[in-house]
Amino acid sequence: MILIAGCATWGGTTPCLLMAEISPVPGAKAAPPRPDWLPLLQHLAGEVPNGTVWKNVEAGLNGSGDVDYAAPTTDWATIESAFLKWAGTQGLGPVVACRHVPDALFLIALDRSKGAFAQLDVRGRATFRGSRIFHPEDLRTLSQRDERGFRRLRPGAEGLIKLVLNGVAAGGRPKPRGLGKEGVGALLGGDPDGARLAARLFGLARPAAAAGAAAAATGVWDRRAMVLVELRALALTPLNPDIVWKRLAARRVKRTCPVLVAGIDHGRRIPGDLDAWVAEVALDHAVHHPLANKAERE
């Protein structure tokens, strides 16, 4: 949580000083439910070799956020099947699979008693300024086995990726709220070796990414370094034309898809009547009923 009081005109190596912290949004509600994610994540650790929880592990596990998972698209059917079975064991359902956002799979399991849902976000890649930051396979050497039995991205690598994805505005300027919300400084400061290793994701901008991470870890914003990271990404944009149109498509569906609207705008709570919402969702999503299927088997 970082507040940037101001950034002087930069030239040479003049950085911007990160002065303080911002507070969470007043009145923000923690999103229920709080299922036990560990059986699912432990199962996926054995079934999906290149799968990893790539950010916000604790928020996902304690129910205040969703679970963010990266995995190759070839493993998505396996993940969806495992999620469906897991939801049944947790007493959750129906289960919905949303593929409206390109390169992403959103799996949700409803808790009818709370009018809300648990959510697993699966990413096939992450992008910045029209170029790729990672495919799931790129994260294998940057991840570690959590003592609870699943693979997670090491904190410094998570911090560097968040620094770029959530912390950089146009022209290499900082985004104070994104940096603060994502806890970037603490992640980078707690695992500088992981950040240095993750810098290789940025190719020719590797030295700049490492410098930007090292500065942010000490509460300083190195705008020169982040401009170089941004310029490298923009230079690669012509080689990845699909990323641009996919990003535009994602912006549109996030405003129109009822699953995404409930997740983004309503904190994973169902707006209005739950059954009417499920009926609307079923018009263009696969909807599964693990609890009904379980009852039939019994």
C-alpha positions as CSV (number, residue, x, y, z in Angstrom):
1,M,0.0,0.0,0.0
2,I,1.9,3.0,-1.3
3,L,1.2,6.7,-1.7
4,I,3.4,8.7,-4.0
5,A,3.5,12.3,-2.8
6,G,4.8,13.5,-6.1
7,C,7.4,12.9,-8.8
8,A,9.9,15.5,-9.8
9,T,10.8,16.0,-13.4
10,W,13.2,13.3,-14.2
11,G,16.4,13.3,-16.2
12,G,19.5,11.2,-15.7
13,T,18.7,8.8,-12.8
14,T,16.4,11.0,-10.7
15,P,13.8,8.7,-9.1
16,C,10.4,9.4,-7.6
17,L,10.2,8.8,-3.8
18,L,7.5,6.6,-2.4
19,M,6.5,8.4,0.7
20,A,3.8,6.5,2.6
21,E,1.0,4.0,2.4
22,I,-2.7,4.2,1.3
23,S,-5.5,2.6,3.2
24,P,-8.0,0.1,1.8
25,V,-11.2,1.4,0.2
26,P,-13.5,2.4,3.1
27,G,-16.5,0.1,3.6
28,A,-15.0,-2.6,1.4
29,K,-16.6,-6.0,2.1
30,A,-14.8,-9.3,2.3
31,A,-16.3,-11.6,-0.3
32,P,-17.8,-14.9,1.0
33,P,-17.7,-17.9,0.9
34,R,-14.6,-19.4,2.5
35,P,-14.3,-23.0,1.2
36,D,-11.3,-25.2,1.8
37,W,-9.2,-24.7,-1.4
38,L,-6.3,-26.9,-0.3
39,P,-7.7,-30.2,-1.5
40,L,-8.2,-28.7,-5.0
41,L,-4.8,-27.0,-5.1
42,Q,-3.0,-30.1,-3.8
43,H,-4.8,-32.3,-6.5
44,L,-3.8,-29.9,-9.2
45,A,-0.2,-29.9,-8.1
46,G,-0.1,-33.5,-9.1
47,E,-2.2,-33.3,-12.2
48,V,-0.9,-30.0,-13.8
49,P,2.9,-29.9,-14.0
50,N,3.1,-26.4,-15.2
51,G,0.3,-25.0,-13.0
52,T,1.0,-22.6,-10.2
53,V,-0.9,-20.1,-8.0
54,W,0.7,-16.9,-9.3
55,K,-0.6,-14.2,-7.0
56,N,-2.6,-13.4,-3.9
57,V,-2.3,-16.8,-2.3
58,E,-3.5,-15.9,1.2
59,A,-6.3,-13.7,0.0
60,G,-7.6,-16.6,-2.1
61,L,-7.3,-19.1,0.7
62,N,-9.0,-16.9,3.3
63,G,-11.9,-16.0,1.1
64,S,-11.2,-12.3,0.8
65,G,-10.2,-12.8,-2.9
66,D,-10.3,-15.3,-5.7
67,V,-7.6,-17.9,-6.4
68,D,-5.3,-16.9,-9.2
69,Y,-3.9,-19.9,-11.1
70,A,-1.8,-20.0,-14.2
71,A,-1.8,-23.1,-16.4
72,P,-1.4,-24.1,-20.1
73,T,-4.7,-24.2,-22.0
74,T,-4.1,-27.9,-22.7
75,D,-4.7,-28.5,-19.0
76,W,-7.9,-26.5,-18.7
77,A,-10.3,-29.4,-19.2
78,T,-8.5,-31.2,-16.4
79,I,-8.8,-28.2,-14.1
80,E,-12.4,-27.7,-14.9
81,S,-13.2,-31.3,-14.1
82,A,-11.3,-31.2,-10.8
83,F,-13.0,-27.9,-9.8
84,L,-16.4,-29.5,-10.5
85,K,-15.7,-32.5,-8.2
86,W,-14.1,-30.2,-5.6
87,A,-17.2,-28.0,-5.5
88,G,-19.4,-31.0,-4.8
89,T,-17.3,-32.0,-1.8
90,Q,-17.5,-28.4,-0.5
91,G,-21.3,-28.3,-0.8
92,L,-21.2,-25.7,-3.5
93,G,-23.1,-25.4,-6.7
94,P,-24.1,-24.8,-9.4
95,V,-20.7,-24.4,-11.0
96,V,-20.2,-22.1,-14.0
97,A,-17.3,-22.0,-16.5
98,C,-16.7,-18.6,-18.2
99,R,-14.4,-18.3,-21.2
100,H,-15.5,-14.9,-22.4
101,V,-12.1,-13.3,-21.6
102,P,-9.5,-14.4,-24.1
103,D,-6.6,-16.5,-22.6
104,A,-8.6,-16.9,-19.3
105,L,-11.0,-19.4,-17.7
106,F,-13.1,-18.3,-14.8
107,L,-14.6,-21.1,-12.7
108,I,-17.2,-20.2,-10.1
109,A,-19.0,-22.3,-7.5
110,L,-22.1,-20.8,-5.9
111,D,-22.9,-20.9,-2.2
112,R,-26.7,-20.5,-2.3
113,S,-26.9,-19.8,1.5
114,K,-24.8,-16.7,1.0
115,G,-25.8,-15.6,-2.5
116,A,-22.2,-15.5,-3.4
117,F,-19.5,-17.6,-5.1
118,A,-16.0,-18.9,-4.8
119,Q,-13.9,-18.2,-7.9
120,L,-10.8,-19.8,-9.5
121,D,-9.2,-17.6,-12.2
122,V,-7.0,-19.6,-14.7
123,R,-4.7,-17.7,-17.0
124,G,-3.0,-18.9,-20.1
125,R,-0.7,-15.9,-20.3
126,A,-0.2,-12.4,-18.9
127,T,0.4,-9.4,-21.1
128,F,1.6,-5.8,-20.8
129,R,1.3,-3.0,-23.4
130,G,0.6,-5.4,-26.2
131,S,3.3,-8.0,-25.5
132,R,3.5,-11.1,-23.4
133,I,5.0,-11.2,-19.9
134,F,4.6,-14.9,-19.3
135,H,3.1,-18.2,-20.3
136,P,2.5,-20.6,-17.5
137,E,5.6,-22.7,-18.5
138,D,7.7,-19.6,-17.9
139,L,6.8,-19.6,-14.2
140,R,7.9,-23.1,-13.3
141,T,11.5,-22.1,-12.4
142,L,10.1,-19.1,-10.5
143,S,7.7,-21.0,-8.4
144,Q,8.2,-23.0,-5.2
145,R,6.3,-25.7,-3.3
146,D,4.2,-24.3,-0.6
147,E,4.4,-26.2,2.7
148,R,0.6,-26.8,2.4
149,G,1.2,-28.9,-0.7
150,F,0.8,-26.8,-3.9
151,R,3.0,-24.7,-6.2
152,R,3.0,-21.0,-5.8
153,L,5.1,-18.2,-7.4
154,R,7.9,-17.0,-5.1
155,P,7.1,-13.6,-3.6
156,G,9.8,-11.6,-5.4
157,A,8.7,-12.9,-8.8
158,E,5.0,-12.2,-7.9
159,G,6.1,-8.7,-6.8
160,L,7.9,-7.9,-10.1
161,I,5.0,-9.1,-12.2
162,K,2.6,-7.0,-10.1
163,L,4.9,-4.0,-10.3
164,V,4.6,-4.0,-14.1
165,L,1.0,-5.2,-14.4
166,N,-0.5,-3.1,-11.6
167,G,2.0,-0.4,-10.9
168,V,3.0,1.2,-14.2
169,A,1.0,4.0,-15.8
170,A,1.8,5.5,-19.3
171,G,5.2,7.0,-19.5
172,G,6.6,4.9,-16.7
173,R,4.7,6.8,-14.1
174,P,3.6,5.0,-10.9
175,K,0.1,3.9,-10.0
176,P,0.0,4.4,-6.2
177,R,-3.3,2.6,-5.6
178,G,-2.3,-0.5,-7.6
179,L,1.1,-0.7,-5.9
180,G,-0.5,-0.4,-2.5
181,K,-3.4,-2.8,-3.1
182,E,-1.1,-5.5,-4.4
183,G,1.5,-5.1,-1.7
184,V,4.3,-4.8,-4.2
185,G,6.9,-3.2,-2.0
186,A,6.7,-6.0,0.7
187,L,6.8,-8.8,-1.9
188,L,9.9,-7.3,-3.6
189,G,11.6,-6.5,-0.3
190,G,11.0,-9.9,1.1
191,D,12.5,-11.9,-1.8
192,P,15.0,-9.8,-3.8
193,D,16.5,-12.9,-5.3
194,G,13.1,-14.0,-6.7
195,A,12.6,-10.6,-8.3
196,R,16.1,-10.7,-9.9
197,L,15.3,-14.2,-11.3
198,A,11.9,-13.0,-12.7
199,A,13.5,-10.1,-14.5
200,R,14.4,-12.5,-17.3
201,L,10.8,-12.5,-18.3
202,F,11.4,-9.0,-19.7
203,G,14.1,-10.0,-22.3
204,L,16.3,-7.1,-23.3
205,A,14.7,-5.0,-20.6
206,R,15.9,-7.4,-17.9
207,P,18.4,-5.0,-16.3
208,A,15.7,-2.2,-16.2
209,A,13.1,-4.5,-14.7
210,A,15.6,-5.6,-12.0
211,A,16.5,-2.0,-11.3
212,G,12.9,-1.0,-11.0
213,A,12.2,-3.8,-8.7
214,A,15.2,-3.0,-6.5
215,A,14.1,0.6,-6.2
216,A,10.5,-0.2,-5.4
217,A,11.6,-2.6,-2.7
218,T,13.2,0.3,-0.9
219,G,10.3,2.7,-1.4
220,V,11.7,4.5,-4.4
221,W,10.2,4.7,-7.9
222,D,12.7,4.5,-10.7
223,R,10.8,6.0,-13.6
224,R,13.7,5.7,-16.1
225,A,13.8,1.9,-15.5
226,M,10.1,1.5,-15.9
227,V,10.0,3.6,-19.1
228,L,12.6,1.1,-20.5
229,V,10.4,-1.8,-19.5
230,E,7.4,-0.1,-21.1
231,L,9.3,0.8,-24.3
232,R,10.5,-2.8,-24.7
233,A,6.9,-4.0,-24.5
234,L,5.6,-1.5,-27.0
235,A,8.3,-2.4,-29.4
236,L,7.1,-6.0,-29.4
237,T,3.4,-5.1,-30.0
238,P,3.5,-5.4,-33.8
239,L,4.7,-9.0,-33.3
240,N,1.6,-9.8,-31.2
241,P,-1.4,-8.3,-33.0
242,D,-3.8,-10.7,-31.3
243,I,-3.0,-9.4,-27.9
244,V,-4.4,-6.0,-28.8
245,W,-7.7,-7.2,-30.1
246,K,-8.1,-9.7,-27.2
247,R,-7.5,-6.9,-24.7
248,L,-10.3,-4.9,-26.4
249,A,-12.6,-7.9,-26.4
250,A,-11.9,-8.4,-22.7
251,R,-12.9,-4.8,-21.9
252,R,-16.2,-5.3,-23.6
253,V,-17.2,-8.6,-22.0
254,K,-16.3,-7.4,-18.5
255,R,-19.1,-4.9,-18.9
256,T,-21.7,-7.4,-20.3
257,C,-21.0,-10.9,-19.0
258,P,-23.1,-11.5,-15.8
259,V,-20.4,-13.7,-14.3
260,L,-17.7,-11.1,-14.8
261,V,-19.9,-8.2,-13.6
262,A,-20.8,-10.1,-10.4
263,G,-17.2,-10.9,-9.8
264,I,-15.7,-7.4,-10.5
265,D,-18.5,-5.0,-9.6
266,H,-20.3,-7.0,-6.8
267,G,-17.4,-8.7,-5.0
268,R,-18.5,-12.2,-6.1
269,R,-22.0,-11.6,-4.7
270,I,-25.1,-12.3,-6.8
271,P,-27.0,-9.1,-7.6
272,G,-30.7,-9.6,-7.3
273,D,-32.5,-13.0,-7.4
274,L,-30.1,-15.9,-7.5
275,D,-32.2,-18.3,-9.6
276,A,-32.9,-15.5,-12.2
277,W,-29.2,-14.8,-12.3
278,V,-28.3,-18.5,-12.9
279,A,-30.9,-18.6,-15.7
280,E,-29.4,-15.6,-17.3
281,V,-25.9,-17.0,-17.0
282,A,-27.0,-20.3,-18.5
283,L,-27.9,-18.6,-21.8
284,D,-24.2,-18.5,-22.8
285,H,-22.3,-20.4,-20.2
286,A,-21.9,-24.1,-19.2
287,V,-23.7,-24.6,-15.9
288,H,-23.1,-27.8,-13.9
289,H,-24.9,-29.1,-10.8
290,P,-22.5,-31.1,-8.8
291,L,-24.7,-31.3,-5.7
292,A,-27.6,-32.7,-7.8
293,N,-25.3,-35.2,-9.5
294,K,-23.9,-36.3,-6.1
295,A,-27.4,-36.8,-4.7
296,E,-28.4,-38.9,-7.7
297,R,-25.3,-41.1,-7.2
298,E,-26.1,-41.6,-3.6
